[in-house]
Amino acid sequence: MKNKLLIALMVLSVYGTAQTADKRNNISIGGGKESYNGHLGNSWFNLSEEWYGFGNISYSRYLNKSFDAMLNASTGDIGRCRDDDASLSVLNLYARMTTVVIAAKYKLTNGYIFKEDAKLSPYIFLGAGYNNLVDIWNHKDCNAGNYVTLNGGLGVTYNITQRYNIGYRMGFGYYTKAGSVDYITTGMHAMFMQHTFCVGINF
């Protein structure tokens, strides 16, 4: 009798864990590396560039099988060291950047492209962000202030269980105001890229 009761409890436990279609919320925490691209140079995918790290927290809300709403916040350092052969007019860049992004996330595991219950769940996202830049050393190493960005990117989530997951996200930010970050108001607008590794929970 005790063995039958134990088996029944185990079955109920697995069944309860599997009912995650009703768990519409996800919170994840993590961090990673962010890189600058602009008049001072391009640090994207540059393995010799210094590491500028950040911490991250993200909240997602299930809307339907194709879309989630996402709120993402991060804070950390961003910079760019001038090249050895660069003009003396090119300065180093170093700033503390805090970013809040609101985005729509399109999930490829929606039953149309991949199965909804797939372990590996890729997605793309598009939104807008509010960014605060602080000149940490007060050396005019950045154009400190508050700026708006257009944001987008792609990511993938691996569902360890129906409740717990890990993920990677590559996000981009495009500053809408010329001269944001690096003072230079002609030509291209500054951009940044973030590589985020995170762990999350559905509830």
RADAGI-V169406 format. One record per residue. N is the residue number from 1. RES is the residue in one letter. NEAR is the number of other C-alpha atoms within 12 Angstrom. Layout:
n=N res=RES near=NEAR
n=N res=RES near=NEAR
//
This chain:
n=1 res=M near=7
n=2 res=K near=8
n=3 res=N near=9
n=4 res=K near=10
n=5 res=L near=11
n=6 res=L near=12
n=7 res=I near=13
n=8 res=A near=14
n=9 res=L near=14
n=10 res=M near=14
n=11 res=V near=14
n=12 res=L near=14
n=13 res=S near=13
n=14 res=V near=16
n=15 res=Y near=13
n=16 res=G near=17
n=17 res=T near=20
n=18 res=A near=20
n=19 res=Q near=18
n=20 res=T near=23
n=21 res=A near=19
n=22 res=D near=19
n=23 res=K near=21
n=24 res=R near=24
n=25 res=N near=24
n=26 res=N near=32
n=27 res=I near=29
n=28 res=S near=34
n=29 res=I near=27
n=30 res=G near=27
n=31 res=G near=29
n=32 res=G near=29
n=33 res=K near=35
n=34 res=E near=44
n=35 res=S near=42
n=36 res=Y near=42
n=37 res=N near=32
n=38 res=G near=33
n=39 res=H near=30
n=40 res=L near=34
n=41 res=G near=30
n=42 res=N near=26
n=43 res=S near=31
n=44 res=W near=28
n=45 res=F near=19
n=46 res=N near=18
n=47 res=L near=12
n=48 res=S near=13
n=49 res=E near=22
n=50 res=E near=23
n=51 res=W near=25
n=52 res=Y near=31
n=53 res=G near=27
n=54 res=F near=30
n=55 res=G near=28
n=56 res=N near=34
n=57 res=I near=29
n=58 res=S near=33
n=59 res=Y near=31
n=60 res=S near=33
n=61 res=R near=27
n=62 res=Y near=27
n=63 res=L near=20
n=64 res=N near=20
n=65 res=K near=26
n=66 res=S near=26
n=67 res=F near=23
n=68 res=D near=29
n=69 res=A near=28
n=70 res=M near=35
n=71 res=L near=31
n=72 res=N near=41
n=73 res=A near=32
n=74 res=S near=35
n=75 res=T near=31
n=76 res=G near=29
n=77 res=D near=33
n=78 res=I near=42
n=79 res=G near=41
n=80 res=R near=35
n=81 res=C near=28
n=82 res=R near=25
n=83 res=D near=19
n=84 res=D near=11
n=85 res=D near=10
n=86 res=A near=14
n=87 res=S near=13
n=88 res=L near=11
n=89 res=S near=12
n=90 res=V near=21
n=91 res=L near=26
n=92 res=N near=31
n=93 res=L near=42
n=94 res=Y near=34
n=95 res=A near=37
n=96 res=R near=32
n=97 res=M near=40
n=98 res=T near=30
n=99 res=T near=40
n=100 res=V near=29
n=101 res=V near=37
n=102 res=I near=28
n=103 res=A near=32
n=104 res=A near=29
n=105 res=K near=37
n=106 res=Y near=31
n=107 res=K near=35
n=108 res=L near=27
n=109 res=T near=28
n=110 res=N near=23
n=111 res=G near=15
n=112 res=Y near=12
n=113 res=I near=17
n=114 res=F near=18
n=115 res=K near=17
n=116 res=E near=22
n=117 res=D near=24
n=118 res=A near=21
n=119 res=K near=21
n=120 res=L near=24
n=121 res=S near=32
n=122 res=P near=30
n=123 res=Y near=32
n=124 res=I near=30
n=125 res=F near=34
n=126 res=L near=31
n=127 res=G near=29
n=128 res=A near=29
n=129 res=G near=32
n=130 res=Y near=29
n=131 res=N near=36
n=132 res=N near=30
n=133 res=L near=32
n=134 res=V near=30
n=135 res=D near=25
n=136 res=I near=20
n=137 res=W near=14
n=138 res=N near=15
n=139 res=H near=15
n=140 res=K near=20
n=141 res=D near=28
n=142 res=C near=34
n=143 res=N near=31
n=144 res=A near=27
n=145 res=G near=23
n=146 res=N near=25
n=147 res=Y near=31
n=148 res=V near=29
n=149 res=T near=33
n=150 res=L near=30
n=151 res=N near=35
n=152 res=G near=31
n=153 res=G near=30
n=154 res=L near=29
n=155 res=G near=29
n=156 res=V near=31
n=157 res=T near=35
n=158 res=Y near=27
n=159 res=N near=26
n=160 res=I near=21
n=161 res=T near=22
n=162 res=Q near=30
n=163 res=R near=28
n=164 res=Y near=25
n=165 res=N near=26
n=166 res=I near=30
n=167 res=G near=32
n=168 res=Y near=31
n=169 res=R near=36
n=170 res=M near=32
n=171 res=G near=38
n=172 res=F near=33
n=173 res=G near=38
n=174 res=Y near=33
n=175 res=Y near=33
n=176 res=T near=23
n=177 res=K near=26
n=178 res=A near=23
n=179 res=G near=26
n=180 res=S near=38
n=181 res=V near=45
n=182 res=D near=38
n=183 res=Y near=26
n=184 res=I near=21
n=185 res=T near=18
n=186 res=T near=14
n=187 res=G near=13
n=188 res=M near=22
n=189 res=H near=29
n=190 res=A near=39
n=191 res=M near=38
n=192 res=F near=40
n=193 res=M near=37
n=194 res=Q near=44
n=195 res=H near=32
n=196 res=T near=36
n=197 res=F near=30
n=198 res=C near=31
n=199 res=V near=28
n=200 res=G near=29
n=201 res=I near=28
n=202 res=N near=30
n=203 res=F near=22
//
